[in-house]
Amino acid sequence: MLQLIVSLVPVAVAGAMSTVPASITIIILLSPRPRRRALAFLISTIAGSVVIVGLSSVGLGLMPVIPRWNEDELTAALGLVIGAFLIGYAVYLFRRKGTGESAMLGKITARFQSARTWEFIGLGLGLNLRPKALLLAITAGVLISVQEPSPLAGALLVLGYAVVAQSAVVLPITYWVRAPERAEGQLAAAYAWLQRNGRLVTAVTMLAIGAFIGGYSLLQL
């Protein structure tokens, strides 16, 4: 179980390191009537992550070919793939320009004025279908399935992964709920900082996590 947690935590942290969910969350909290919108967005984002990880875990467990794999070798192979992906993603972030992301956030902000609650639910679910988020969630499900934990332990691992992977949504909303007036100015400053530095911070973090996962996986072979 400890080895599984050690393997899952970096994957979940990699899932959390994205400026898009954090920026959208802050935009929601600074919009009119934020409480209901933020709650709908939070629940749907976590629920989407739970569904993808859970289905990946259950689906892999039903495949007859999996028992023929050595658990440690399969876990290490997955770690190498994810490590290489994260390093490649970091290189991509270092090289790309952020204009497309800014334009997308601008369209979302304009839409928030007339958006209904169900649209925030759809937005939260849809964020889990981004390529990086989807790949990491499926990887988490595979890692859980390979170790074959008990149903209760598996459910807790799936939920724990979802909460950590969506911490860019969970933490700002939790902070805002506790002190909305004080949080407003700080969230606005955080949003401005993310637009200036978020891509670089994400790239550096992805590079570090990818190197860690890849190195740790090599040691398990």
N, C-alpha and C positions, 0 to 999 in steps of 0.2 A: 504493500500500500504506500509506503514512504517513497519508493522509487516512482510510483505512478504520480504522486503529488509533485515530486521534484520535476517530472516530465511535463505535467500539466501547467504548473504555475508560469513558466516562461511563455508558453503558448498563449495563456490567458492574458498575460501582460502585453504581449505583442498585439493581441486583439484590441486591447484598450488604447494602445498608442495610435490614435488617429485624430486629426484636427476636425474632421467633418462632424462626427457625433457630438463632440464637445462644443463646437461652434453652433450647431443647430440647437442644442440644449440651451445654451446661453441666449440665443435669439428668442426661443420660446419663453424663457423666464423674464425677458425684458419686453415681451409683447403684451397687449391688452389681455386680460383674463387668463393669466398664466397658469393658475393652479390646476384647473381641469385639463388643460392642454398638456401640461408637464406630466401629470399623473398618467394620462392616456399614453403619452409617448414613452414614459418609463416602463410601464407594464408591458406594452407591446414589444419594446426593444428586448427586454429580458425574456419574454415569452418566446419570441422568435429565435433567440439564441438557444434556449432550452429545447425547443422542438428540433432544431437542426442537429444539435449535439446528441439528443436522446434518440432520434431516428437513426443517426449514423451508428450509434452504439448498438442499438437493437438490431438494425439491419445487418451489420457486420457479424453479429453473433449468430445470425440465422444462416450464414453462408457456410456450406460444408467444407470449403477449402481451408478456412482459417485455422482449425485445430492442427493442421499439418505444419504450420509455421512455428518456429521457436519464438516464444514470447519476447525474450530479450533481443533477439536479432531483428524481429519485426519492429519493435519499439525503437531500436537504434537506427534502422533504415528510415523510418518515418522522421526521426529527429534530423537525420542528414538531409532529407528532402526539404523539410521545413526550414532548417538552417540555411540551406542554399537559396531557398525562395526569399527569405527575409533579407539576406545579404543582397540578392539581386534587386529586391524592392527598394532597399536603402539606396543603392546606386541609381536606380530610376528616380527616386525623390531628389537626390543630389543634382541630377541633370535636368529635371523638368522645371518648367515655369508654373507658377501658381495661379495664372489668370483664369484658367478654366474652373478651378475650385471656387474662386472669388465670385465669378459670374453665377455659378450654381447657387451659392449662398445668397446672392442678391435676389435671384428669382424666388427662392424660398421665403426670404424676408418679406417681399412684396405680397406673396400669396397668403401670408399669415393673417393679414388684416381681415380676410373674409373666410378663412378656412374653418371647417367644422371639426368636431371632435374625432369623427371617424377617419378624417384625413390624417390626423396626427397618429392614429393607430396604424394606418397604412404606411406612414412614413417610418415609424419605428420598426415595423416588420420588414420593410424594404431595405433598411440599412444593413440587415443581416445577410442580404443577398449580394452585397459588394464582393468582388472576387477574393480579396484578402480575408475578409470576415468569414466568408463561406468556407474557404480552404482551411482556415485555422479551426473553425467549429467542427468540420468533418474530421480533421486530425485529432481533435480532443475526443470525439466520439470513438474513433478507432482505438486510441490509447486506452480508453476506459474499457472497451469491449475486450481487448486483448488480455487485460489483466483479470477479467471475469470476477469483478467484485460482487458482493451480495446485492440484491435489489435495492435495499435501503442505502447502502454505501454508494452504489452507482447513482441513485437519484440525488444524493447529497453532492456527489462530485459534479454531476451535470449542472445542478443549481449553483454550486460554488464557482464553476467555470463561468457560467453566464453572468453572475454578479461581478466577478473580477473583470471579465472581458468588456462589460458594459459600464465599468466604473467611470468612464468619461461622461456618462449620462447620470449615473447614480449619485456621484459625489456633488456635482453642482446643484442638483435638485434637493438633495438632503440638506446642503448648506443653506439654500434659499428658504426651505420650509422652516428651518430653525430661526432665521433672522432675515426676513425678506427685505426690510428697509435698508439694513446695513449691507446686505449682499448685493443690492442693485448696482451700486457704484463700483464695487469690486469686480462683479461679473462683467460690467461694461469695460473695465480696464483689462480684465483677463481676455476678453474677446479681441480687443485691439492688439494685445500682445500676441495672441495666437495667430492673427493674420500676418503679423510681421515675422514671427519666429517659429511658428508651429511646425512648418514643413521641415526646417532644419533640425529641430529637436526630435521630430519623429524619425527622420532619416538616421541620425546618430544612434538613437535608441534601437531602431530596427537592426542596425549594423551590429551593435553590441549583443543584442539578444540572439541574433542569428549566429554570431560567432560562438556564443555560449552554448546554444543548443547543438550546433554542429560539433564543437569540441567535446561536449559531454557525451554525445552519441558515439563518437569515435572511441572514447574510452570504454564504452559498454560492449564493443565488438570483440 
